[in-house]
Amino acid sequence: MGKIYILGLGPGDIDSLTLGVVDRIKSGDKNYLRTEKHPTVKFFQDNDIPYESYDYVYDKEEEFLDVYKYIVNDLVNKAKTYKAINYLVPGNPMVAEKTVEILLEKEGEDLDIELLTGISFIEPTIELLKRDPIDGLKIVDGTMFDMNDIDINIDYIITQVYNRRVASDIKLVLSEVYGDEYEIYVINRAGVKGDEKLSKIPIYELDRIPRIDSLTSIYIPKVDKIIKKIYDVADIIDTMKILRSEKGCPWDKEQTHQSIRQSVIEEAYEVVDAIDREDIDGLIEELGDLLFQIIFHCEIASEEGKFNLYHVTTELNKKLIFRHPHVFCEKKVEKSEEVVYNWNKLKYKERGISTYTDILKDIPKLPSLMRSYKVQERAGQVGFDWYNVDGALDKVKEEYYEVIESINAIEGGDVGEVEEELGDLLFAVVNVCRFLNVNPEVALNKTISKFVDRFEIMEIKSRKMGKKLEEMTLEEMDILWNEAKIHKY
């Protein structure tokens, strides 16, 4: 059985080494340093204490996680060979040390681990900044920093900023959220007496500062609530709570799931419209409106003790993982069609759907054109379909003549029959759309927009003629309509 003593070297000053760590270093067991780029290495040199470092691994591996895994595997092998070894890391072993995290996962029958703590870099950092972390302080690894690590409502420290490349990657992520001019702090060699440096800089200068090394950290202050320019989901939830409170908005306080359900549909359509118009600014705004509807419903449900946003996000993520076994469970698929098939199969299993009729009934009450498309699509999955578009087109002709017959018989018949035949005609047209991979909802909306545009041209032309549309004959309007049709948009 091997044993690894994990020792904390403190933030950098030799005086910060604990007596327990010093005794262990001098124990005679082999000493392995994650990096010798640390001021306390001088203690080893001054006392002729032998050591080996893993700095060479950083040049050997391309990704930091691969570096950490290599170090851990090598330490485990050395512990088995020498029975007991010392592994030394900067600061406190339990603060921002990925190798220690991975090592602790390997502790078991064949490996024993003992921790000897040290002062972390956090204490001297907050002393330099003169900030109390009582309102929240997040610590993240700069080598793995991404958008998910950002929290604009609390202070956080980015550590492991080893070099200019890491700093540049961090800058790009921060700029996406905070902008280039937001001011942050760069801390060098916190805890090393006489060599500490604190710099306040805008984000765009982050990879231009003269000194970046293994003892560099970045401090991101939370966004000021008074002069706030950016917001996150937590801010929206807070705003929603205020709107629904006794001191809030009378209209917002009165709303229920039922009263605002139509807004979800309207906002979704406005998102689609922004996409169709390729209006990026509009898309940002409309996605925000749609997100607000989700948060609105979650707040109403939370007040009623039914559910909250975490229930929604949890169910969504569980569903995404369950329905993507080819990603999360190593189930192999070759084509996107196979992905869709498996998604539907898993969805039906989840909902206890066993018959094809149940599959058709499972389609929600979407707008009629969309629902028609989906019903036909699912019916086609069992072979109940035309062989090609010709059959669908013939059906349109057939339904057209049946509409004519129902209109001709309307005097002695029922208006309901005309309605039914027109419904059949629309259903048949949707089938043609499906065969041609045309979304009928999108196609009809484009036609509506085209009609409005042409009507506007008609009205402009009529004004130039000194006439009002309502005063013109149908023949006169037809002439203007035909002119509008050849107008280039």
C-alpha positions as CSV (number, residue, x, y, z in Angstrom):
1,M,0.0,0.0,0.0
2,G,1.3,3.5,-0.9
3,K,0.8,6.7,0.9
4,I,0.9,10.3,-0.3
5,Y,1.3,13.2,2.0
6,I,-0.2,16.3,0.3
7,L,1.4,19.4,1.6
8,G,0.4,23.1,1.2
9,L,3.3,25.4,0.5
10,G,1.3,28.5,1.3
11,P,0.9,31.6,-0.9
12,G,4.6,32.1,-1.3
13,D,6.3,33.5,1.7
14,I,8.6,31.0,3.5
15,D,7.3,32.3,6.9
16,S,3.8,31.0,5.9
17,L,5.0,27.3,5.9
18,T,3.4,25.5,8.8
19,L,5.6,23.5,11.2
20,G,3.9,20.2,10.2
21,V,4.7,20.8,6.6
22,V,8.3,21.7,7.4
23,D,8.7,18.5,9.4
24,R,7.2,16.4,6.6
25,I,9.5,18.0,4.0
26,K,12.5,17.1,6.1
27,S,11.2,13.5,6.8
28,G,13.5,11.9,4.3
29,D,10.6,10.8,2.0
30,K,10.9,11.9,-1.6
31,N,9.4,15.4,-2.3
32,Y,7.5,16.0,-5.6
33,L,6.4,19.6,-6.5
34,R,3.6,20.3,-8.9
35,T,5.7,23.3,-9.9
36,E,9.0,24.7,-8.7
37,K,7.8,28.2,-9.9
38,H,7.0,29.2,-6.4
39,P,9.0,31.3,-3.9
40,T,9.0,28.7,-1.1
41,V,11.3,26.5,-3.3
42,K,14.1,28.7,-1.9
43,F,13.5,26.8,1.4
44,F,14.5,23.5,-0.3
45,Q,17.5,25.1,-1.9
46,D,18.7,26.8,1.3
47,N,18.4,23.6,3.3
48,D,19.8,21.2,0.6
49,I,16.5,19.3,0.5
50,P,16.2,17.3,-2.7
51,Y,13.0,17.5,-4.8
52,E,11.6,16.9,-8.3
53,S,9.0,19.0,-10.1
54,Y,6.4,18.3,-12.7
55,D,7.0,21.5,-14.7
56,Y,8.1,19.4,-17.6
57,V,4.6,17.9,-18.0
58,Y,3.2,21.3,-18.9
59,D,5.3,21.3,-22.1
60,K,4.6,17.6,-22.7
61,E,0.7,17.8,-22.7
62,E,-1.5,20.2,-24.7
63,E,-4.5,20.4,-22.3
64,F,-4.2,21.3,-18.6
65,L,-6.5,18.4,-17.6
66,D,-4.2,16.0,-19.3
67,V,-1.3,17.6,-17.3
68,Y,-3.2,17.0,-14.1
69,K,-4.1,13.4,-14.9
70,Y,-0.5,12.6,-15.9
71,I,0.8,14.0,-12.6
72,V,-1.7,12.0,-10.6
73,N,-1.0,8.7,-12.3
74,D,2.7,9.3,-11.8
75,L,2.3,10.1,-8.1
76,V,0.2,6.9,-7.5
77,N,2.9,4.8,-9.2
78,K,5.7,6.4,-7.1
79,A,3.7,6.0,-3.9
80,K,3.5,2.2,-4.6
81,T,7.2,2.1,-5.4
82,Y,8.5,4.1,-2.4
83,K,5.6,3.4,0.0
84,A,5.4,7.0,1.2
85,I,6.0,10.3,-0.7
86,N,5.4,14.0,-0.3
87,Y,3.4,15.9,-2.9
88,L,3.7,19.7,-2.6
89,V,1.3,22.2,-4.1
90,P,1.1,26.0,-3.8
91,G,-1.3,27.5,-1.3
92,N,-3.8,25.3,0.4
93,P,-4.2,21.8,-1.1
94,M,-8.0,22.0,-0.8
95,V,-8.2,25.4,-2.6
96,A,-8.1,25.5,-6.5
97,E,-5.9,22.4,-6.8
98,K,-7.3,20.0,-9.6
99,T,-4.5,17.4,-9.0
100,V,-5.5,17.1,-5.4
101,E,-9.2,16.7,-6.4
102,I,-8.3,13.9,-8.8
103,L,-5.9,12.3,-6.2
104,L,-8.6,12.2,-3.6
105,E,-10.9,10.3,-5.9
106,K,-8.2,7.5,-6.1
107,E,-7.9,7.1,-2.4
108,G,-8.8,3.5,-1.4
109,E,-7.4,0.1,-0.4
110,D,-4.1,0.6,-2.3
111,L,-3.6,4.3,-1.6
112,D,-3.7,6.3,1.6
113,I,-3.7,10.1,1.5
114,E,-3.0,12.6,4.3
115,L,-3.4,16.3,3.9
116,L,-1.2,18.9,5.7
117,T,-2.7,22.3,5.1
118,G,-1.2,25.6,4.3
119,I,-2.4,29.2,3.9
120,S,-4.3,29.6,0.6
121,F,-3.8,32.5,-1.8
122,I,-7.3,33.7,-0.8
123,E,-6.4,35.3,2.5
124,P,-3.6,37.6,1.2
125,T,-5.7,38.4,-1.9
126,I,-8.7,39.7,0.0
127,E,-6.3,41.6,2.3
128,L,-4.8,43.3,-0.7
129,L,-8.2,44.1,-2.1
130,K,-9.6,45.1,1.3
131,R,-12.8,43.2,0.4
132,D,-14.9,41.2,2.8
133,P,-16.2,38.0,1.1
134,I,-19.2,37.7,3.4
135,D,-21.6,38.6,0.5
136,G,-20.2,35.8,-1.7
137,L,-16.9,34.9,-3.3
138,K,-16.5,32.4,-6.1
139,I,-13.2,30.8,-7.0
140,V,-12.7,29.3,-10.5
141,D,-9.9,27.7,-12.4
142,G,-8.6,29.9,-15.2
143,T,-7.4,27.0,-17.3
144,M,-11.0,25.8,-17.7
145,F,-12.8,29.1,-17.5
146,D,-15.9,29.5,-19.7
147,M,-19.3,31.4,-19.8
148,N,-20.9,29.0,-17.2
149,D,-18.4,30.2,-14.6
150,I,-19.6,33.8,-14.7
151,D,-21.8,35.2,-12.0
152,I,-22.3,38.9,-12.3
153,N,-23.9,39.2,-8.9
154,I,-21.0,38.1,-6.7
155,D,-17.3,38.7,-6.6
156,Y,-15.0,36.0,-7.9
157,I,-11.4,35.1,-8.2
158,I,-9.9,33.4,-11.3
159,T,-6.8,31.5,-10.3
160,Q,-4.3,29.3,-12.3
161,V,-3.7,32.2,-14.7
162,Y,-0.4,30.6,-15.7
163,N,0.5,32.5,-18.8
164,R,-0.5,35.1,-21.4
165,R,-2.5,32.5,-23.4
166,V,-4.7,31.6,-20.4
167,A,-5.1,35.3,-19.7
168,S,-6.1,35.9,-23.4
169,D,-8.7,33.1,-23.3
170,I,-10.2,34.5,-20.1
171,K,-10.3,38.0,-21.6
172,L,-12.4,36.8,-24.5
173,V,-15.0,35.2,-22.2
174,L,-15.2,38.2,-19.9
175,S,-15.5,40.7,-22.8
176,E,-18.5,38.8,-24.1
177,V,-20.4,39.4,-20.9
178,Y,-19.0,42.6,-19.2
179,G,-17.7,44.4,-22.3
180,D,-14.1,45.6,-22.9
181,E,-14.1,48.6,-20.5
182,Y,-15.3,46.8,-17.3
183,E,-12.6,47.2,-14.6
184,I,-11.1,44.2,-12.9
185,Y,-8.1,43.5,-10.7
186,V,-4.9,41.6,-11.4
187,I,-3.1,40.2,-8.4
188,N,0.5,39.1,-8.6
189,R,2.3,37.2,-5.9
190,A,-0.2,37.7,-3.1
191,G,1.3,36.8,0.2
192,V,4.9,37.2,-0.9
193,K,6.2,40.1,1.2
194,G,7.7,42.9,-0.7
195,D,6.7,41.4,-4.1
196,E,2.9,41.7,-4.0
197,K,1.3,43.8,-6.8
198,L,-2.4,44.8,-7.3
199,S,-3.4,46.4,-10.6
200,K,-6.8,47.7,-11.6
201,I,-7.3,47.5,-15.4
202,P,-10.1,47.4,-18.0
203,I,-10.7,43.9,-19.3
204,Y,-9.2,44.6,-22.8
205,E,-5.8,45.1,-21.2
206,L,-5.8,41.7,-19.4
207,D,-3.4,39.9,-21.8
208,R,-1.2,43.1,-22.2
209,I,0.0,43.4,-18.6
210,P,3.8,42.9,-18.2
211,R,3.8,40.1,-15.7
212,I,1.7,37.0,-15.8
213,D,2.9,33.8,-14.2
214,S,1.8,30.9,-11.9
215,L,1.2,33.3,-9.0
216,T,-1.2,35.6,-11.0
217,S,-4.9,35.7,-10.2
218,I,-7.8,37.9,-11.4
219,Y,-10.5,39.4,-9.2
220,I,-13.8,40.2,-10.9
221,P,-16.0,42.6,-8.7
222,K,-19.7,42.0,-8.9
223,V,-21.7,44.4,-11.0
224,D,-22.8,47.5,-9.2
225,K,-26.6,47.3,-8.5
226,I,-27.0,51.1,-8.7
227,I,-25.3,51.7,-12.1
228,K,-26.0,48.2,-13.5
229,K,-25.7,47.8,-17.2
230,I,-25.9,44.0,-17.6
231,Y,-28.3,41.5,-16.0
232,D,-28.7,37.8,-15.7
233,V,-31.6,35.4,-15.0
234,A,-31.4,35.9,-11.3
235,D,-31.9,39.6,-11.8
236,I,-35.0,38.9,-14.0
237,I,-36.4,36.7,-11.2
238,D,-35.9,39.4,-8.7
239,T,-37.6,42.0,-11.0
240,M,-40.5,39.6,-11.5
241,K,-40.9,39.2,-7.7
242,I,-41.0,42.9,-7.3
243,L,-43.6,43.3,-10.1
244,R,-45.8,40.6,-8.3
245,S,-45.3,42.1,-4.8
246,E,-47.7,44.4,-2.9
247,K,-45.6,47.3,-4.1
248,G,-45.5,46.1,-7.6
249,C,-47.5,46.5,-10.8
250,P,-51.3,46.1,-10.5
251,W,-51.6,44.3,-13.8
252,D,-48.7,41.9,-13.2
253,K,-50.1,41.0,-9.8
254,E,-53.5,40.0,-11.3
255,Q,-52.1,37.6,-13.9
256,T,-52.6,33.8,-13.8
257,H,-51.4,30.9,-16.0
258,Q,-54.6,31.1,-17.9
259,S,-54.6,34.9,-18.4
260,I,-51.1,35.0,-20.0
261,R,-51.1,31.8,-21.9
262,Q,-51.8,33.5,-25.2
263,S,-48.7,35.7,-24.7
264,V,-46.5,32.6,-24.9
265,I,-47.8,31.9,-28.4
266,E,-47.5,35.5,-29.4
267,E,-43.9,35.9,-28.2
268,A,-42.9,32.6,-29.9
269,Y,-44.3,33.9,-33.2
270,E,-42.4,37.1,-32.7
271,V,-39.2,35.1,-32.2
272,V,-39.9,33.3,-35.5
273,D,-40.6,36.5,-37.3
274,A,-37.3,38.0,-36.1
275,I,-35.5,34.9,-37.4
276,D,-37.3,35.1,-40.8
277,R,-36.3,38.8,-41.1
278,E,-32.7,38.0,-40.0
279,D,-33.1,40.8,-37.4
280,I,-30.4,40.0,-34.8
281,D,-31.3,42.9,-32.5
282,G,-35.0,41.9,-32.8
283,L,-34.2,38.3,-32.1
284,I,-32.4,39.3,-28.9
285,E,-35.4,41.3,-27.8
286,E,-38.0,38.7,-28.7
287,L,-36.1,35.8,-27.0
288,G,-36.0,38.0,-23.9
289,D,-39.8,38.4,-24.1
290,L,-40.2,34.7,-24.5
291,L,-37.8,34.0,-21.5
292,F,-39.9,36.5,-19.5
293,Q,-43.0,34.4,-20.1
294,I,-41.2,31.3,-18.7
295,I,-40.1,33.2,-15.6
296,F,-43.6,34.7,-15.2
297,H,-45.2,31.3,-15.2
298,C,-42.5,30.0,-12.8
299,E,-43.1,32.9,-10.4
300,I,-46.9,32.3,-10.4
301,A,-46.3,28.6,-9.7
302,S,-43.8,29.3,-7.0
303,E,-46.2,31.6,-5.2
304,E,-48.8,28.8,-5.3
305,G,-46.3,26.3,-4.0
306,K,-46.5,24.2,-7.2
307,F,-43.0,24.5,-8.8
308,N,-40.2,26.9,-9.5
309,L,-37.6,27.6,-12.2
310,Y,-35.3,24.9,-10.9
311,H,-38.0,22.2,-11.4
312,V,-38.2,23.4,-15.0
313,T,-34.5,23.4,-15.7
314,T,-34.0,20.1,-13.9
315,E,-36.8,18.3,-16.0
316,L,-35.4,19.8,-19.2
317,N,-31.8,18.7,-18.5
318,K,-32.9,15.2,-17.5
319,K,-35.0,14.9,-20.7
320,L,-32.1,16.1,-22.9
321,I,-29.7,13.5,-21.4
322,F,-32.3,10.7,-21.5
323,R,-33.2,11.4,-25.2
324,H,-29.6,11.7,-26.3
325,P,-28.2,8.3,-25.4
326,H,-25.9,8.5,-28.5
327,V,-24.1,11.4,-26.7
328,F,-24.3,10.5,-23.0
329,C,-24.5,6.7,-23.1
330,E,-22.2,5.9,-26.1
331,K,-25.1,4.6,-28.2
332,K,-24.0,4.9,-31.8
333,V,-26.0,6.5,-34.5
334,E,-24.9,7.4,-38.1
335,K,-27.5,9.9,-39.4
336,S,-29.6,12.8,-38.0
337,E,-32.7,10.9,-39.1
338,E,-31.7,8.1,-36.7
339,V,-31.4,10.7,-33.9
340,V,-34.9,12.0,-34.6
341,Y,-36.3,8.4,-34.6
342,N,-34.6,7.5,-31.3
343,W,-35.8,10.9,-29.8
344,N,-39.4,10.1,-30.7
345,K,-39.2,6.5,-29.6
346,L,-37.8,7.5,-26.2
347,K,-40.4,10.3,-25.9
348,Y,-43.3,7.8,-26.5
349,K,-41.9,5.4,-24.0
350,E,-41.7,8.2,-21.4
351,R,-45.3,9.1,-21.9
352,G,-46.6,5.6,-22.0
353,I,-47.7,5.9,-25.7
354,S,-48.2,2.4,-27.3
355,T,-50.5,2.8,-30.3
356,Y,-50.1,4.9,-33.5
357,T,-53.4,6.6,-32.7
358,D,-52.0,7.7,-29.4
359,I,-49.0,9.1,-31.3
360,L,-51.3,11.3,-33.4
361,K,-53.3,12.3,-30.3
362,D,-50.1,13.3,-28.5
363,I,-49.6,16.2,-30.9
364,P,-50.5,19.4,-28.9
365,K,-53.1,21.8,-30.2
366,L,-50.7,23.9,-32.2
367,P,-51.9,26.4,-34.9
368,S,-53.8,24.3,-37.4
369,L,-51.3,24.4,-40.2
370,M,-48.5,23.2,-37.9
371,R,-50.7,20.5,-36.4
372,S,-51.8,19.3,-39.8
373,Y,-48.2,19.0,-40.9
374,K,-47.2,17.0,-37.8
375,V,-50.3,14.6,-38.0
376,Q,-49.5,13.8,-41.6
377,E,-45.9,13.3,-40.8
378,R,-46.6,10.8,-38.1
379,A,-49.2,9.0,-40.1
380,G,-46.6,8.7,-42.9
381,Q,-44.2,6.9,-40.5
382,V,-46.4,3.8,-40.7
383,G,-46.7,4.0,-44.5
384,F,-50.1,5.8,-44.6
385,D,-49.0,8.2,-47.2
386,W,-48.8,9.0,-51.0
387,Y,-45.9,7.5,-52.9
388,N,-45.0,11.0,-54.2
389,V,-46.2,14.6,-54.5
390,D,-48.4,13.7,-57.5
391,G,-50.8,11.9,-55.3
392,A,-51.0,14.8,-52.9
393,L,-51.6,17.2,-55.8
394,D,-54.4,15.1,-57.2
395,K,-56.0,15.1,-53.7
396,V,-55.9,19.0,-53.8
397,K,-57.8,18.9,-57.1
398,E,-60.3,16.4,-55.7
399,E,-60.9,18.5,-52.6
400,Y,-61.2,21.7,-54.7
401,Y,-64.0,20.3,-56.7
402,E,-65.8,19.1,-53.6
403,V,-65.6,22.6,-52.2
404,I,-67.3,23.9,-55.5
405,E,-70.0,21.2,-55.1
406,S,-70.7,22.2,-51.5
407,I,-70.9,25.9,-52.4
408,N,-73.3,25.2,-55.3
409,A,-75.5,23.1,-52.9
410,I,-75.4,25.7,-50.1
411,E,-79.0,26.9,-50.7
412,G,-80.5,23.6,-49.8
413,G,-77.6,22.4,-47.7
414,D,-75.6,23.3,-44.6
415,V,-72.8,26.0,-44.3
416,G,-71.1,23.4,-42.0
417,E,-70.6,21.2,-45.1
418,V,-68.7,24.0,-46.9
419,E,-66.6,24.5,-43.8
420,E,-65.7,20.8,-43.7
421,E,-64.8,20.7,-47.4
422,L,-62.6,23.8,-47.1
423,G,-60.9,22.1,-44.1
424,D,-60.2,19.1,-46.3
425,L,-58.8,21.4,-49.0
426,L,-56.5,23.1,-46.5
427,F,-55.4,19.8,-45.1
428,A,-54.6,18.5,-48.6
429,V,-52.5,21.7,-49.4
430,V,-50.5,21.1,-46.2
431,N,-49.8,17.6,-47.5
432,V,-48.3,19.0,-50.7
433,C,-46.2,21.3,-48.5
434,R,-44.9,18.4,-46.6
435,F,-43.8,16.5,-49.7
436,L,-41.9,19.5,-50.9
437,N,-40.3,20.2,-47.4
438,V,-42.1,23.5,-47.2
439,N,-43.3,24.7,-43.8
440,P,-46.9,25.8,-44.5
441,E,-47.0,28.2,-41.5
442,V,-43.9,30.0,-42.8
443,A,-45.2,29.9,-46.4
444,L,-48.5,31.4,-45.5
445,N,-46.9,34.1,-43.2
446,K,-44.7,35.1,-46.1
447,T,-47.7,35.4,-48.4
448,I,-49.5,37.5,-45.8
449,S,-46.5,39.8,-45.5
450,K,-46.4,40.0,-49.3
451,F,-50.1,40.9,-49.5
452,V,-49.6,43.7,-46.9
453,D,-46.6,45.1,-48.8
454,R,-48.5,45.1,-52.1
455,F,-51.6,46.6,-50.5
456,E,-49.4,49.4,-49.2
457,I,-48.1,50.1,-52.7
458,M,-51.7,50.2,-54.0
459,E,-52.6,52.8,-51.3
460,I,-49.5,54.9,-52.1
461,K,-50.3,54.9,-55.8
462,S,-54.0,55.8,-55.2
463,R,-52.9,58.8,-53.1
464,K,-50.6,60.0,-55.9
465,M,-53.7,59.7,-58.2
466,G,-55.6,61.9,-55.7
467,K,-58.1,59.1,-54.9
468,K,-59.0,57.1,-51.8
469,L,-59.0,53.3,-52.1
470,E,-62.6,53.2,-50.8
471,E,-63.7,55.5,-53.6
472,M,-62.2,53.3,-56.4
473,T,-63.9,50.6,-58.3
474,L,-62.7,47.0,-58.1
475,E,-61.4,47.3,-61.7
476,E,-59.3,50.4,-60.8
477,M,-57.9,48.6,-57.7
478,D,-57.1,45.5,-59.8
479,I,-54.9,47.7,-62.1
480,L,-53.0,49.1,-59.1
481,W,-52.7,45.6,-57.6
482,N,-51.2,44.3,-60.8
483,E,-48.7,47.2,-60.8
484,A,-47.8,46.4,-57.2
485,K,-47.2,42.7,-58.2
486,I,-44.3,43.7,-60.5
487,H,-42.9,46.2,-58.0
488,K,-39.3,45.2,-56.9
489,Y,-39.0,45.0,-53.1
